Amino acid sequence: MKPGERAYLPSEIRDLGWAVAQGQTDAYVFQVRFRCFPGDFPKSTYPVRLNVFWEMKHPLENGMASPADIKAMQTFEERLIQATEPDGASVLAAVLTGRGEREFVFHTKNAGDFLSCLGDMPQEAARYPIKIFSATDPGWDYVHKLVKN
């Protein structure tokens, strides 16, 4: 941890608030939901970013989620958080929705442990329509660009 940061218990991470912002480019509309991390949150202890992309089955014309997609994505998000956050090794930092997909932006201490937890979580009969990308991002630059904080 960097000077001025403190360790947060997993229960304290779960209790962090969320904010929502909406935006639009020339091509599409989008929504960003992001956690409100205090200044002393030890982001540097979560140096690996995992972007989990969910492809919607029935997006609305504007690329946002239909009620059917929302229900499936909420179930997935709840399971994903339950599987990856309880021990404090990972944290969901932001969720982007638009262009017919939802992106879950996690930061973790170890990508292998995150993926192992993901593999152990409950599944539906059909595989989840997801793709996962990983990058080293100790400064949380991707999230900072999203929310400009």
Secondary structure as a PSIPRED ss2 file (coil, helix, strand):
# PSIPRED VFORMAT (PSIPRED V4.0)

   1 M C   1.000  0.000  0.000
   2 K C   1.000  0.000  0.000
   3 P C   1.000  0.000  0.000
   4 G C   1.000  0.000  0.000
   5 E C   1.000  0.000  0.000
   6 R C   1.000  0.000  0.000
   7 A C   1.000  0.000  0.000
   8 Y C   1.000  0.000  0.000
   9 L C   1.000  0.000  0.000
  10 P H   0.000  1.000  0.000
  11 S H   0.000  1.000  0.000
  12 E H   0.000  1.000  0.000
  13 I H   0.000  1.000  0.000
  14 R H   0.000  1.000  0.000
  15 D C   1.000  0.000  0.000
  16 L C   1.000  0.000  0.000
  17 G C   1.000  0.000  0.000
  18 W E   0.000  0.000  1.000
  19 A E   0.000  0.000  1.000
  20 V E   0.000  0.000  1.000
  21 A E   0.000  0.000  1.000
  22 Q E   0.000  0.000  1.000
  23 G E   0.000  0.000  1.000
  24 Q E   0.000  0.000  1.000
  25 T C   1.000  0.000  0.000
  26 D C   1.000  0.000  0.000
  27 A C   1.000  0.000  0.000
  28 Y C   1.000  0.000  0.000
  29 V E   0.000  0.000  1.000
  30 F E   0.000  0.000  1.000
  31 Q E   0.000  0.000  1.000
  32 V E   0.000  0.000  1.000
  33 R E   0.000  0.000  1.000
  34 F E   0.000  0.000  1.000
  35 R E   0.000  0.000  1.000
  36 C C   1.000  0.000  0.000
  37 F C   1.000  0.000  0.000
  38 P C   1.000  0.000  0.000
  39 G C   1.000  0.000  0.000
  40 D C   1.000  0.000  0.000
  41 F C   1.000  0.000  0.000
  42 P C   1.000  0.000  0.000
  43 K H   0.000  1.000  0.000
  44 S H   0.000  1.000  0.000
  45 T H   0.000  1.000  0.000
  46 Y C   1.000  0.000  0.000
  47 P C   1.000  0.000  0.000
  48 V E   0.000  0.000  1.000
  49 R E   0.000  0.000  1.000
  50 L E   0.000  0.000  1.000
  51 N E   0.000  0.000  1.000
  52 V E   0.000  0.000  1.000
  53 F E   0.000  0.000  1.000
  54 W E   0.000  0.000  1.000
  55 E E   0.000  0.000  1.000
  56 M C   1.000  0.000  0.000
  57 K C   1.000  0.000  0.000
  58 H C   1.000  0.000  0.000
  59 P C   1.000  0.000  0.000
  60 L C   1.000  0.000  0.000
  61 E C   1.000  0.000  0.000
  62 N C   1.000  0.000  0.000
  63 G C   1.000  0.000  0.000
  64 M C   1.000  0.000  0.000
  65 A C   1.000  0.000  0.000
  66 S C   1.000  0.000  0.000
  67 P H   0.000  1.000  0.000
  68 A H   0.000  1.000  0.000
  69 D H   0.000  1.000  0.000
  70 I H   0.000  1.000  0.000
  71 K H   0.000  1.000  0.000
  72 A H   0.000  1.000  0.000
  73 M H   0.000  1.000  0.000
  74 Q H   0.000  1.000  0.000
  75 T H   0.000  1.000  0.000
  76 F H   0.000  1.000  0.000
  77 E H   0.000  1.000  0.000
  78 E H   0.000  1.000  0.000
  79 R H   0.000  1.000  0.000
  80 L H   0.000  1.000  0.000
  81 I H   0.000  1.000  0.000
  82 Q H   0.000  1.000  0.000
  83 A H   0.000  1.000  0.000
  84 T H   0.000  1.000  0.000
  85 E C   1.000  0.000  0.000
  86 P C   1.000  0.000  0.000
  87 D C   1.000  0.000  0.000
  88 G C   1.000  0.000  0.000
  89 A C   1.000  0.000  0.000
  90 S E   0.000  0.000  1.000
  91 V E   0.000  0.000  1.000
  92 L E   0.000  0.000  1.000
  93 A E   0.000  0.000  1.000
  94 A E   0.000  0.000  1.000
  95 V E   0.000  0.000  1.000
  96 L E   0.000  0.000  1.000
  97 T E   0.000  0.000  1.000
  98 G E   0.000  0.000  1.000
  99 R C   1.000  0.000  0.000
 100 G C   1.000  0.000  0.000
 101 E E   0.000  0.000  1.000
 102 R E   0.000  0.000  1.000
 103 E E   0.000  0.000  1.000
 104 F E   0.000  0.000  1.000
 105 V E   0.000  0.000  1.000
 106 F E   0.000  0.000  1.000
 107 H E   0.000  0.000  1.000
 108 T E   0.000  0.000  1.000
 109 K C   1.000  0.000  0.000
 110 N C   1.000  0.000  0.000
 111 A H   0.000  1.000  0.000
 112 G H   0.000  1.000  0.000
 113 D H   0.000  1.000  0.000
 114 F H   0.000  1.000  0.000
 115 L H   0.000  1.000  0.000
 116 S H   0.000  1.000  0.000
 117 C H   0.000  1.000  0.000
 118 L H   0.000  1.000  0.000
 119 G H   0.000  1.000  0.000
 120 D H   0.000  1.000  0.000
 121 M C   1.000  0.000  0.000
 122 P C   1.000  0.000  0.000
 123 Q C   1.000  0.000  0.000
 124 E C   1.000  0.000  0.000
 125 A C   1.000  0.000  0.000
 126 A C   1.000  0.000  0.000
 127 R C   1.000  0.000  0.000
 128 Y C   1.000  0.000  0.000
 129 P C   1.000  0.000  0.000
 130 I E   0.000  0.000  1.000
 131 K E   0.000  0.000  1.000
 132 I E   0.000  0.000  1.000
 133 F E   0.000  0.000  1.000
 134 S E   0.000  0.000  1.000
 135 A E   0.000  0.000  1.000
 136 T E   0.000  0.000  1.000
 137 D C   1.000  0.000  0.000
 138 P C   1.000  0.000  0.000
 139 G C   1.000  0.000  0.000
 140 W C   1.000  0.000  0.000
 141 D H   0.000  1.000  0.000
 142 Y H   0.000  1.000  0.000
 143 V H   0.000  1.000  0.000
 144 H H   0.000  1.000  0.000
 145 K H   0.000  1.000  0.000
 146 L H   0.000  1.000  0.000
 147 V H   0.000  1.000  0.000
 148 K C   1.000  0.000  0.000
 149 N C   1.000  0.000  0.000
